[in-house]
Amino acid sequence: MSAFRWIASYFAKGDKATSLYKRGMLKAKKHDHQGAIDDYSLALEVPGLSPEMMAMIRYNRGLVYVACGMAKKGADDLNEVIAMDGAALNVKSAAQRKLARIESRTSRHSA
């Protein structure tokens, strides 16, 4: 493989993940929860994702899961973000805050 093809392939992977991530965000804003989850899930399958990008995608997918009533799946994604090496600290902190809100709601509803 030529150097040009390798470089083009490398950037195409990043562009594909970014495009899916952005499309997922647009669908989430339009309350197309399943469409957003599908796009985020596809983006996570793109090989060679940076830890930062993977954390942002998982965080956003977790939020969508929570928004559509699948708090357990959302909490699973948020816990994965917190445990990830290389995830940005602000994304980890946001995931921790969201988990605390989920736990607070769950305990109020079960009481």
C-alpha positions, 0 to 999 in steps of 0.5 A: 500500500502506498503512503498516500493510500495509507494516509487517506485510509487513516483519515477516512476511518476518523472521518467515518467515525466523526460523521457517524458521531455527528449524525448521531448527535443530530438524531438525538436532538430530533429525539430519534433515539434508536437512530442515534443509538445505531449511529453511535454504535456503528461509530464505535465499530470503526477501527483505530478510534482514539480513546478520546473519541471513543469516550465521547461516543460512549458518553453520548450513547449513554445519554440517549439510552437514559433519555429513552428509558434504558437507564441500565444500558446508559449506566453501563456506557457511562461506567465504561467511560469512567473506566477508560484509560485515555478518556478526557477528564471532563468527559469522565467527570460528566459521566460521573455526574450523570450516573449520580443523577441516574442513581438518585432518580432510581432510589427516589422511584424505588422508595 
